[in-house]
Amino acid sequence: MIPLYLLGLVGLFFVPRAFAVLAVLLLAYQTAVAMIFVGVTRYRVPWDFLLCALAAATVLEVARRVRESGFVGGAREVPSER
């Protein structure tokens, strides 16, 4: 779960601001309600898809940057001279 939390945190910088605010508010609300009334986090779990969406934004951004940098198979592409 820790990698998911870390990727989700980084993903906050890659998604539109409105989605980031909505995700943070929903996760904070659900976690607070679970802490106050029940004391268990199992009621937060249905909202973990937001973390997955944020983490996916991070993975896609990293993949895009790697693709644009020219790395292929761990080696930098050398432009062919014609």
C-alpha positions as a Python dict, from the first residue, in 0.01 Angstrom:
ca = {
    (1, 'M'): (0, 0, 0),
    (2, 'I'): (289, 237, 63),
    (3, 'P'): (389, 254, -307),
    (4, 'L'): (26, 328, -394),
    (5, 'Y'): (15, 611, -139),
    (6, 'L'): (344, 755, -267),
    (7, 'L'): (240, 736, -632),
    (8, 'G'): (-98, 884, -542),
    (9, 'L'): (69, 1173, -361),
    (10, 'V'): (291, 1248, -659),
    (11, 'G'): (-10, 1209, -889),
    (12, 'L'): (-173, 1509, -724),
    (13, 'F'): (70, 1723, -925),
    (14, 'F'): (-19, 1564, -1260),
    (15, 'V'): (-400, 1568, -1255),
    (16, 'P'): (-619, 1874, -1307),
    (17, 'R'): (-644, 2087, -994),
    (18, 'A'): (-1020, 2033, -961),
    (19, 'F'): (-976, 1655, -957),
    (20, 'A'): (-691, 1679, -706),
    (21, 'V'): (-900, 1892, -471),
    (22, 'L'): (-1200, 1661, -505),
    (23, 'A'): (-988, 1352, -439),
    (24, 'V'): (-824, 1502, -130),
    (25, 'L'): (-1156, 1622, 10),
    (26, 'L'): (-1330, 1288, -45),
    (27, 'L'): (-1045, 1086, 104),
    (28, 'A'): (-1012, 1320, 403),
    (29, 'Y'): (-1388, 1321, 463),
    (30, 'Q'): (-1423, 944, 448),
    (31, 'T'): (-1118, 883, 668),
    (32, 'A'): (-1240, 1136, 927),
    (33, 'V'): (-1587, 982, 938),
    (34, 'A'): (-1441, 634, 979),
    (35, 'M'): (-1214, 754, 1260),
    (36, 'I'): (-1488, 939, 1447),
    (37, 'F'): (-1774, 694, 1425),
    (38, 'V'): (-1625, 352, 1376),
    (39, 'G'): (-1252, 358, 1429),
    (40, 'V'): (-1172, 122, 1142),
    (41, 'T'): (-1055, 202, 793),
    (42, 'R'): (-1259, -61, 611),
    (43, 'Y'): (-1511, 210, 528),
    (44, 'R'): (-1235, 405, 355),
    (45, 'V'): (-1138, 118, 125),
    (46, 'P'): (-1414, 181, -134),
    (47, 'W'): (-1256, 522, -194),
    (48, 'D'): (-910, 380, -267),
    (49, 'F'): (-990, 395, -640),
    (50, 'L'): (-905, 765, -612),
    (51, 'L'): (-556, 671, -497),
    (52, 'C'): (-531, 432, -791),
    (53, 'A'): (-637, 704, -1035),
    (54, 'L'): (-377, 943, -894),
    (55, 'A'): (-108, 672, -901),
    (56, 'A'): (-198, 594, -1263),
    (57, 'A'): (-150, 960, -1352),
    (58, 'T'): (201, 939, -1208),
    (59, 'V'): (285, 621, -1399),
    (60, 'L'): (153, 768, -1725),
    (61, 'E'): (350, 1089, -1676),
    (62, 'V'): (672, 897, -1605),
    (63, 'A'): (613, 679, -1912),
    (64, 'R'): (552, 986, -2127),
    (65, 'R'): (872, 1152, -2006),
    (66, 'V'): (1077, 838, -2062),
    (67, 'R'): (935, 800, -2413),
    (68, 'E'): (1005, 1167, -2495),
    (69, 'S'): (1359, 1152, -2358),
    (70, 'G'): (1454, 887, -2614),
    (71, 'F'): (1528, 598, -2381),
    (72, 'V'): (1449, 264, -2544),
    (73, 'G'): (1529, -63, -2368),
    (74, 'G'): (1752, 105, -2113),
    (75, 'A'): (1976, 269, -2374),
    (76, 'R'): (1952, 610, -2529),
    (77, 'E'): (1862, 609, -2898),
    (78, 'V'): (2134, 738, -3126),
    (79, 'P'): (1996, 930, -3423),
    (80, 'S'): (2098, 771, -3751),
    (81, 'E'): (2315, 982, -3977),
    (82, 'R'): (2208, 993, -4340),
}
